Amino acid sequence: MSTPSAAGLDTPLIITVAPNGAYKKTSDHPAVPVTPGQLAEVAKQCLDAGAAMLHMHVRKADQSHSLEPEAYLAATRAVRHAVGNELVVQITTEAAGVYAPDEQVEAVMAVHPEAVSVGLREIAVGPQADARVASLFGWLARERVMTQVILYDTADVERWMDYRRQGVVPDAPWFVLFVLGRYSAGQTSSPADLLPFLAAYDQAYPWAMCAFGKQEHACAAAAAALGGHARVGFENNLYLRDGSLAPDNAALVGQVADVAAALGRPLATAAQVRELFLGS
């Protein structure tokens, strides 16, 4: 399987929307989607605004975080009914303090999604860390599940590259996500937070970023200008670039689409994302 290279400004920009996350509730913003129907509605709005991928969390009846396979399958069906194949639907293995590493692995294998995001530091823990990483990433590569690897700092970047060098992680078209500001004071991000990641990273695979707080848009703009990709949405930020409360997730996506237009960088479609990472 061929490995996609890092992007440049002539490469279509992949905008991913993360509309809810593991923690946001309708009490935080009435437009946070917490049901399959609401996720489907947001998917359509964000597709129209320029998104190519939906990073989707599902919830229990009390709006708390869930990795239940049936909940993911129901939400995926609803989104597909709304947008067909026009968005790549990505689930998550996020623990959110609820799920153990083996439960996270079991959940993604039970769902067998089109795409998944995996927090490396959540999976690579305990005495069986390397074996679990090898098993999961080997399965993801064999099953051709488009996989985004979540990296929170340069130590995560180094560990990811070490796993690849050692052969623990096979060669496959991985997609990495740099999380800016997760462990900063007040959990806020700035565009400068990208620099350590880029200095440490070997550019073997395409990269994207997500960011916490009101500078999310500035961080996304920096990533777009530097040849990366962007994930935005209510999961990490509720505010527009002018500091006002965003009306919905689509408004955050639209801001990044405007940046791409200003840079002369085309927006990726779901079909182009699948071609890049899956060859189909």
Short mmCIF file of the C-alpha atoms (twelve columns), coordinates in Angstrom:
data_MODEL
# 
_entry.id   MODEL 
# 
loop_
_atom_site.group_PDB 
_atom_site.id 
_atom_site.type_symbol 
_atom_site.label_atom_id 
_atom_site.label_alt_id 
_atom_site.label_comp_id 
_atom_site.label_asym_id 
_atom_site.label_seq_id 
_atom_site.Cartn_x 
_atom_site.Cartn_y 
_atom_site.Cartn_z 
_atom_site.pdbx_PDB_model_num 
ATOM 1   C CA . MET A 1   0.000   0.000  0.000  1 
ATOM 2   C CA . SER A 2   1.396   3.379  -0.937 1 
ATOM 3   C CA . THR A 3   1.970   6.006  1.718  1 
ATOM 4   C CA . PRO A 4   0.594   9.522  1.169  1 
ATOM 5   C CA . SER A 5   3.169   12.273 1.564  1 
ATOM 6   C CA . ALA A 6   2.823   15.476 3.531  1 
ATOM 7   C CA . ALA A 7   0.629   18.105 1.885  1 
ATOM 8   C CA . GLY A 8   1.535   21.356 0.169  1 
ATOM 9   C CA . LEU A 9   -0.529  24.386 -0.799 1 
ATOM 10  C CA . ASP A 10  -1.508  22.702 -4.059 1 
ATOM 11  C CA . THR A 11  -2.971  19.780 -2.094 1 
ATOM 12  C CA . PRO A 12  -6.670  20.033 -1.249 1 
ATOM 13  C CA . LEU A 13  -7.270  21.095 2.339  1 
ATOM 14  C CA . ILE A 14  -9.118  18.526 4.428  1 
ATOM 15  C CA . ILE A 15  -11.505 20.262 6.815  1 
ATOM 16  C CA . THR A 16  -12.796 17.968 9.534  1 
ATOM 17  C CA . VAL A 17  -15.614 19.065 11.792 1 
ATOM 18  C CA . ALA A 18  -15.658 17.850 15.393 1 
ATOM 19  C CA . PRO A 19  -19.157 18.976 16.386 1 
ATOM 20  C CA . ASN A 20  -19.562 17.612 19.904 1 
ATOM 21  C CA . GLY A 21  -16.630 15.779 21.515 1 
ATOM 22  C CA . ALA A 22  -16.845 13.721 24.668 1 
ATOM 23  C CA . TYR A 23  -17.803 16.483 27.088 1 
ATOM 24  C CA . LYS A 24  -19.807 19.321 25.502 1 
ATOM 25  C CA . LYS A 25  -23.551 19.236 26.209 1 
ATOM 26  C CA . THR A 26  -26.535 21.240 25.059 1 
ATOM 27  C CA . SER A 27  -26.146 23.216 28.279 1 
ATOM 28  C CA . ASP A 28  -22.836 24.492 26.853 1 
ATOM 29  C CA . HIS A 29  -24.430 25.447 23.532 1 
ATOM 30  C CA . PRO A 30  -27.886 24.505 22.226 1 
ATOM 31  C CA . ALA A 31  -26.406 23.550 18.835 1 
ATOM 32  C CA . VAL A 32  -24.166 20.786 20.251 1 
ATOM 33  C CA . PRO A 33  -25.458 17.583 18.575 1 
ATOM 34  C CA . VAL A 34  -26.089 14.713 20.988 1 
ATOM 35  C CA . THR A 35  -28.494 12.442 19.062 1 
ATOM 36  C CA . PRO A 36  -28.133 10.636 15.724 1 
ATOM 37  C CA . GLY A 37  -30.670 12.984 14.144 1 
ATOM 38  C CA . GLN A 38  -28.828 16.057 15.359 1 
ATOM 39  C CA . LEU A 39  -25.514 14.657 14.119 1 
ATOM 40  C CA . ALA A 40  -27.086 14.072 10.719 1 
ATOM 41  C CA . GLU A 41  -28.349 17.655 10.553 1 
ATOM 42  C CA . VAL A 42  -24.967 19.060 11.539 1 
ATOM 43  C CA . ALA A 43  -23.233 16.796 9.002  1 
ATOM 44  C CA . LYS A 44  -25.326 18.264 6.181  1 
ATOM 45  C CA . GLN A 45  -24.723 21.832 7.317  1 
ATOM 46  C CA . CYS A 46  -20.960 21.306 7.612  1 
ATOM 47  C CA . LEU A 47  -20.722 19.503 4.280  1 
ATOM 48  C CA . ASP A 48  -22.336 22.531 2.660  1 
ATOM 49  C CA . ALA A 49  -19.851 24.800 4.488  1 
ATOM 50  C CA . GLY A 50  -16.806 22.913 3.174  1 
ATOM 51  C CA . ALA A 51  -16.100 19.949 5.449  1 
ATOM 52  C CA . ALA A 52  -14.958 16.621 4.014  1 
ATOM 53  C CA . MET A 53  -14.878 14.631 7.257  1 
ATOM 54  C CA . LEU A 54  -17.032 14.309 10.373 1 
ATOM 55  C CA . HIS A 55  -15.274 13.432 13.648 1 
ATOM 56  C CA . MET A 56  -18.204 11.959 15.539 1 
ATOM 57  C CA . HIS A 57  -18.785 11.209 19.212 1 
ATOM 58  C CA . VAL A 58  -21.906 9.453  20.452 1 
ATOM 59  C CA . ARG A 59  -23.706 9.854  23.756 1 
ATOM 60  C CA . LYS A 60  -25.785 8.030  26.299 1 
ATOM 61  C CA . ALA A 61  -29.277 9.256  27.195 1 
ATOM 62  C CA . ASP A 62  -27.812 11.633 29.794 1 
ATOM 63  C CA . GLN A 63  -25.478 13.106 27.119 1 
ATOM 64  C CA . SER A 64  -22.410 11.472 28.658 1 
ATOM 65  C CA . HIS A 65  -19.670 9.905  26.549 1 
ATOM 66  C CA . SER A 66  -20.194 6.496  24.971 1 
ATOM 67  C CA . LEU A 67  -18.216 4.056  22.845 1 
ATOM 68  C CA . GLU A 68  -21.114 1.621  22.482 1 
ATOM 69  C CA . PRO A 69  -20.961 0.032  19.016 1 
ATOM 70  C CA . GLU A 70  -24.727 0.166  18.508 1 
ATOM 71  C CA . ALA A 71  -24.730 3.893  19.239 1 
ATOM 72  C CA . TYR A 72  -21.996 4.450  16.657 1 
ATOM 73  C CA . LEU A 73  -23.770 2.326  14.082 1 
ATOM 74  C CA . ALA A 74  -27.070 4.161  14.613 1 
ATOM 75  C CA . ALA A 75  -25.397 7.556  14.302 1 
ATOM 76  C CA . THR A 76  -23.510 6.467  11.195 1 
ATOM 77  C CA . ARG A 77  -26.748 5.309  9.557  1 
ATOM 78  C CA . ALA A 78  -28.376 8.663  10.300 1 
ATOM 79  C CA . VAL A 79  -25.453 10.626 8.881  1 
ATOM 80  C CA . ARG A 80  -25.303 8.451  5.769  1 
ATOM 81  C CA . HIS A 81  -29.021 8.989  5.228  1 
ATOM 82  C CA . ALA A 82  -28.420 12.755 5.339  1 
ATOM 83  C CA . VAL A 83  -25.233 13.075 3.261  1 
ATOM 84  C CA . GLY A 84  -24.646 9.727  1.569  1 
ATOM 85  C CA . ASN A 85  -20.931 9.228  1.029  1 
ATOM 86  C CA . GLU A 86  -20.195 12.947 0.752  1 
ATOM 87  C CA . LEU A 87  -18.495 12.976 4.172  1 
ATOM 88  C CA . VAL A 88  -15.919 10.590 5.595  1 
ATOM 89  C CA . VAL A 89  -17.415 9.473  8.928  1 
ATOM 90  C CA . GLN A 90  -14.772 9.100  11.613 1 
ATOM 91  C CA . ILE A 91  -15.450 7.616  15.042 1 
ATOM 92  C CA . THR A 92  -13.168 7.912  18.061 1 
ATOM 93  C CA . THR A 93  -11.654 5.587  20.642 1 
ATOM 94  C CA . GLU A 94  -11.412 8.381  23.227 1 
ATOM 95  C CA . ALA A 95  -11.511 7.045  26.774 1 
ATOM 96  C CA . ALA A 96  -12.770 10.248 28.451 1 
ATOM 97  C CA . GLY A 97  -11.926 8.668  31.790 1 
ATOM 98  C CA . VAL A 98  -14.557 5.978  31.229 1 
ATOM 99  C CA . TYR A 99  -13.075 3.249  29.022 1 
ATOM 100 C CA . ALA A 100 -9.979  1.106  29.536 1 
ATOM 101 C CA . PRO A 101 -7.532  0.601  26.634 1 
ATOM 102 C CA . ASP A 102 -8.753  -2.899 25.790 1 
ATOM 103 C CA . GLU A 103 -12.358 -1.654 25.802 1 
ATOM 104 C CA . GLN A 104 -11.376 1.083  23.352 1 
ATOM 105 C CA . VAL A 105 -9.810  -1.486 21.031 1 
ATOM 106 C CA . GLU A 106 -12.815 -3.793 21.293 1 
ATOM 107 C CA . ALA A 107 -15.188 -0.938 20.458 1 
ATOM 108 C CA . VAL A 108 -13.482 0.074  17.229 1 
ATOM 109 C CA . MET A 109 -13.188 -3.525 16.070 1 
ATOM 110 C CA . ALA A 110 -16.888 -4.103 16.779 1 
ATOM 111 C CA . VAL A 111 -17.930 -1.021 14.805 1 
ATOM 112 C CA . HIS A 112 -15.447 -1.587 11.952 1 
ATOM 113 C CA . PRO A 113 -15.831 2.038  10.837 1 
ATOM 114 C CA . GLU A 114 -14.743 3.752  7.668  1 
ATOM 115 C CA . ALA A 115 -12.421 5.955  9.731  1 
ATOM 116 C CA . VAL A 116 -11.263 6.260  13.332 1 
ATOM 117 C CA . SER A 117 -9.124  8.527  15.478 1 
ATOM 118 C CA . VAL A 118 -6.884  6.855  18.057 1 
ATOM 119 C CA . GLY A 119 -5.132  8.639  20.911 1 
ATOM 120 C CA . LEU A 120 -1.725  6.966  20.990 1 
ATOM 121 C CA . ARG A 121 -1.077  7.711  24.665 1 
ATOM 122 C CA . GLU A 122 -4.447  6.198  25.643 1 
ATOM 123 C CA . ILE A 123 -3.742  2.904  23.837 1 
ATOM 124 C CA . ALA A 124 -0.012  2.630  24.538 1 
ATOM 125 C CA . VAL A 125 -0.277  2.175  28.309 1 
ATOM 126 C CA . GLY A 126 0.508   -0.610 30.758 1 
ATOM 127 C CA . PRO A 127 2.704   -3.697 30.481 1 
ATOM 128 C CA . GLN A 128 0.998   -4.782 27.244 1 
ATOM 129 C CA . ALA A 129 1.331   -1.382 25.559 1 
ATOM 130 C CA . ASP A 130 3.493   -2.442 22.605 1 
ATOM 131 C CA . ALA A 131 1.508   -5.612 21.970 1 
ATOM 132 C CA . ARG A 132 -1.780  -3.682 22.057 1 
ATOM 133 C CA . VAL A 133 -0.448  -1.042 19.661 1 
ATOM 134 C CA . ALA A 134 0.848   -3.709 17.277 1 
ATOM 135 C CA . SER A 135 -2.439  -5.613 17.377 1 
ATOM 136 C CA . LEU A 136 -4.673  -2.583 16.870 1 
ATOM 137 C CA . PHE A 137 -2.658  -0.841 14.174 1 
ATOM 138 C CA . GLY A 138 -2.023  -4.115 12.388 1 
ATOM 139 C CA . TRP A 139 -5.776  -4.742 12.312 1 
ATOM 140 C CA . LEU A 140 -6.519  -1.194 11.137 1 
ATOM 141 C CA . ALA A 141 -4.001  -1.532 8.295  1 
ATOM 142 C CA . ARG A 142 -5.298  -4.951 7.210  1 
ATOM 143 C CA . GLU A 143 -8.932  -3.836 7.344  1 
ATOM 144 C CA . ARG A 144 -8.160  -0.574 5.538  1 
ATOM 145 C CA . VAL A 145 -9.728  1.612  8.196  1 
ATOM 146 C CA . MET A 146 -8.641  5.191  7.617  1 
ATOM 147 C CA . THR A 147 -6.808  5.999  10.854 1 
ATOM 148 C CA . GLN A 148 -5.875  9.331  12.394 1 
ATOM 149 C CA . VAL A 149 -3.304  9.122  15.175 1 
ATOM 150 C CA . ILE A 150 -3.788  11.720 17.901 1 
ATOM 151 C CA . LEU A 151 -0.551  13.200 19.274 1 
ATOM 152 C CA . TYR A 152 -0.618  15.646 22.183 1 
ATOM 153 C CA . ASP A 153 3.012   16.730 22.404 1 
ATOM 154 C CA . THR A 154 6.476   16.107 20.968 1 
ATOM 155 C CA . ALA A 155 6.966   13.087 23.236 1 
ATOM 156 C CA . ASP A 156 3.952   11.522 21.538 1 
ATOM 157 C CA . VAL A 157 5.439   12.381 18.147 1 
ATOM 158 C CA . GLU A 158 8.722   10.685 19.049 1 
ATOM 159 C CA . ARG A 159 6.929   7.616  20.386 1 
ATOM 160 C CA . TRP A 160 4.861   7.338  17.204 1 
ATOM 161 C CA . MET A 161 7.966   7.540  15.025 1 
ATOM 162 C CA . ASP A 162 9.760   5.001  17.235 1 
ATOM 163 C CA . TYR A 163 6.898   2.541  16.864 1 
ATOM 164 C CA . ARG A 164 7.130   2.881  13.111 1 
ATOM 165 C CA . ARG A 165 10.918  2.518  13.044 1 
ATOM 166 C CA . GLN A 166 10.717  -0.596 15.231 1 
ATOM 167 C CA . GLY A 167 8.024   -2.161 13.056 1 
ATOM 168 C CA . VAL A 168 5.473   -2.192 15.889 1 
ATOM 169 C CA . VAL A 169 3.264   -0.094 13.609 1 
ATOM 170 C CA . PRO A 170 3.181   -1.291 9.984  1 
ATOM 171 C CA . ASP A 171 3.604   0.926  6.964  1 
ATOM 172 C CA . ALA A 172 0.153   2.177  5.966  1 
ATOM 173 C CA . PRO A 173 -1.425  5.501  4.972  1 
ATOM 174 C CA . TRP A 174 -1.762  6.962  8.468  1 
ATOM 175 C CA . PHE A 175 -3.001  10.496 9.174  1 
ATOM 176 C CA . VAL A 176 -1.665  12.311 12.257 1 
ATOM 177 C CA . LEU A 177 -3.382  14.972 14.342 1 
ATOM 178 C CA . PHE A 178 -1.446  17.462 16.442 1 
ATOM 179 C CA . VAL A 179 -3.512  18.629 19.434 1 
ATOM 180 C CA . LEU A 180 -2.507  22.177 20.338 1 
ATOM 181 C CA . GLY A 181 -2.871  23.437 23.871 1 
ATOM 182 C CA . ARG A 182 -4.265  20.310 25.543 1 
ATOM 183 C CA . TYR A 183 -1.823  20.604 28.432 1 
ATOM 184 C CA . SER A 184 -1.354  24.369 28.443 1 
ATOM 185 C CA . ALA A 185 -2.597  26.709 31.170 1 
ATOM 186 C CA . GLY A 186 -6.320  27.168 30.736 1 
ATOM 187 C CA . GLN A 187 -6.254  24.713 27.823 1 
ATOM 188 C CA . THR A 188 -5.833  27.456 25.234 1 
ATOM 189 C CA . SER A 189 -3.884  27.286 21.994 1 
ATOM 190 C CA . SER A 190 -1.932  29.600 19.721 1 
ATOM 191 C CA . PRO A 191 -0.520  29.136 16.201 1 
ATOM 192 C CA . ALA A 192 3.015   29.025 17.639 1 
ATOM 193 C CA . ASP A 193 2.081   25.741 19.309 1 
ATOM 194 C CA . LEU A 194 2.406   24.087 15.897 1 
ATOM 195 C CA . LEU A 195 6.130   24.774 15.659 1 
ATOM 196 C CA . PRO A 196 7.446   22.151 18.116 1 
ATOM 197 C CA . PHE A 197 5.283   19.475 16.480 1 
ATOM 198 C CA . LEU A 198 6.565   20.315 13.002 1 
ATOM 199 C CA . ALA A 199 10.162  20.438 14.210 1 
ATOM 200 C CA . ALA A 200 9.853   16.956 15.743 1 
ATOM 201 C CA . TYR A 201 7.802   15.330 12.993 1 
ATOM 202 C CA . ASP A 202 9.393   13.492 10.072 1 
ATOM 203 C CA . GLN A 203 6.610   14.456 7.620  1 
ATOM 204 C CA . ALA A 204 6.167   10.818 6.605  1 
ATOM 205 C CA . TYR A 205 2.380   11.174 6.610  1 
ATOM 206 C CA . PRO A 206 -0.082  14.047 6.195  1 
ATOM 207 C CA . TRP A 207 -0.852  16.009 9.332  1 
ATOM 208 C CA . ALA A 208 -3.722  18.038 10.700 1 
ATOM 209 C CA . MET A 209 -4.252  20.061 13.834 1 
ATOM 210 C CA . CYS A 210 -6.995  20.810 16.309 1 
ATOM 211 C CA . ALA A 211 -6.853  23.556 18.918 1 
ATOM 212 C CA . PHE A 212 -8.543  24.627 22.130 1 
ATOM 213 C CA . GLY A 213 -10.114 28.000 22.708 1 
ATOM 214 C CA . LYS A 214 -10.733 31.227 20.868 1 
ATOM 215 C CA . GLN A 215 -7.592  31.021 18.721 1 
ATOM 216 C CA . GLU A 216 -8.769  27.805 17.078 1 
ATOM 217 C CA . HIS A 217 -9.347  29.641 13.811 1 
ATOM 218 C CA . ALA A 218 -5.905  31.284 13.844 1 
ATOM 219 C CA . CYS A 219 -4.352  27.855 14.424 1 
ATOM 220 C CA . ALA A 220 -6.361  26.371 11.566 1 
ATOM 221 C CA . ALA A 221 -5.289  29.200 9.283  1 
ATOM 222 C CA . ALA A 222 -1.633  28.605 10.185 1 
ATOM 223 C CA . ALA A 223 -1.986  24.893 9.466  1 
ATOM 224 C CA . ALA A 224 -3.599  25.596 6.101  1 
ATOM 225 C CA . ALA A 225 -0.805  28.003 5.188  1 
ATOM 226 C CA . LEU A 226 1.875   25.492 6.232  1 
ATOM 227 C CA . GLY A 227 0.476   22.664 4.126  1 
ATOM 228 C CA . GLY A 228 -1.415  20.826 6.864  1 
ATOM 229 C CA . HIS A 229 -5.083  20.136 7.419  1 
ATOM 230 C CA . ALA A 230 -7.543  21.378 10.034 1 
ATOM 231 C CA . ARG A 231 -10.115 20.042 12.463 1 
ATOM 232 C CA . VAL A 232 -12.487 22.590 13.978 1 
ATOM 233 C CA . GLY A 233 -15.774 22.497 15.833 1 
ATOM 234 C CA . PHE A 234 -17.583 22.694 19.129 1 
ATOM 235 C CA . GLU A 235 -15.565 19.825 20.593 1 
ATOM 236 C CA . ASN A 236 -12.772 22.261 21.448 1 
ATOM 237 C CA . ASN A 237 -14.104 25.747 20.735 1 
ATOM 238 C CA . LEU A 238 -17.424 27.617 20.644 1 
ATOM 239 C CA . TYR A 239 -16.196 30.963 19.308 1 
ATOM 240 C CA . LEU A 240 -15.741 32.682 15.963 1 
ATOM 241 C CA . ARG A 241 -12.510 34.435 15.027 1 
ATOM 242 C CA . ASP A 242 -13.932 37.790 16.213 1 
ATOM 243 C CA . GLY A 243 -14.522 36.371 19.692 1 
ATOM 244 C CA . SER A 244 -18.293 36.131 19.414 1 
ATOM 245 C CA . LEU A 245 -20.189 32.927 20.130 1 
ATOM 246 C CA . ALA A 246 -20.525 30.808 17.005 1 
ATOM 247 C CA . PRO A 247 -24.128 30.069 16.007 1 
ATOM 248 C CA . ASP A 248 -23.261 26.541 14.946 1 
ATOM 249 C CA . ASN A 249 -20.461 24.243 13.821 1 
ATOM 250 C CA . ALA A 250 -20.925 25.162 10.171 1 
ATOM 251 C CA . ALA A 251 -19.849 28.719 10.913 1 
ATOM 252 C CA . LEU A 252 -16.495 27.449 12.218 1 
ATOM 253 C CA . VAL A 253 -16.046 25.290 9.121  1 
ATOM 254 C CA . GLY A 254 -16.938 28.196 6.849  1 
ATOM 255 C CA . GLN A 255 -14.218 30.377 8.357  1 
ATOM 256 C CA . VAL A 256 -11.572 27.803 7.395  1 
ATOM 257 C CA . ALA A 257 -13.041 27.476 3.909  1 
ATOM 258 C CA . ASP A 258 -12.616 31.246 3.549  1 
ATOM 259 C CA . VAL A 259 -8.938  30.934 4.536  1 
ATOM 260 C CA . ALA A 260 -8.422  28.208 1.933  1 
ATOM 261 C CA . ALA A 261 -9.937  30.466 -0.709 1 
ATOM 262 C CA . ALA A 262 -7.641  33.318 0.320  1 
ATOM 263 C CA . LEU A 263 -4.622  30.996 0.074  1 
ATOM 264 C CA . GLY A 264 -5.740  29.652 -3.282 1 
ATOM 265 C CA . ARG A 265 -5.877  26.202 -1.753 1 
ATOM 266 C CA . PRO A 266 -8.715  23.946 -2.929 1 
ATOM 267 C CA . LEU A 267 -10.974 22.159 -0.469 1 
ATOM 268 C CA . ALA A 268 -10.845 18.386 -0.354 1 
ATOM 269 C CA . THR A 269 -13.920 16.314 -1.034 1 
ATOM 270 C CA . ALA A 270 -14.645 13.056 0.746  1 
ATOM 271 C CA . ALA A 271 -13.809 11.207 -2.464 1 
ATOM 272 C CA . GLN A 272 -10.381 12.867 -2.546 1 
ATOM 273 C CA . VAL A 273 -9.776  11.979 1.108  1 
ATOM 274 C CA . ARG A 274 -10.599 8.350  0.385  1 
ATOM 275 C CA . GLU A 275 -8.321  8.355  -2.635 1 
ATOM 276 C CA . LEU A 276 -5.468  9.844  -0.590 1 
ATOM 277 C CA . PHE A 277 -5.699  7.393  2.308  1 
ATOM 278 C CA . LEU A 278 -7.391  4.344  0.866  1 
ATOM 279 C CA . GLY A 279 -6.650  4.541  -2.847 1 
ATOM 280 C CA . SER A 280 -10.373 4.351  -3.595 1 
# 
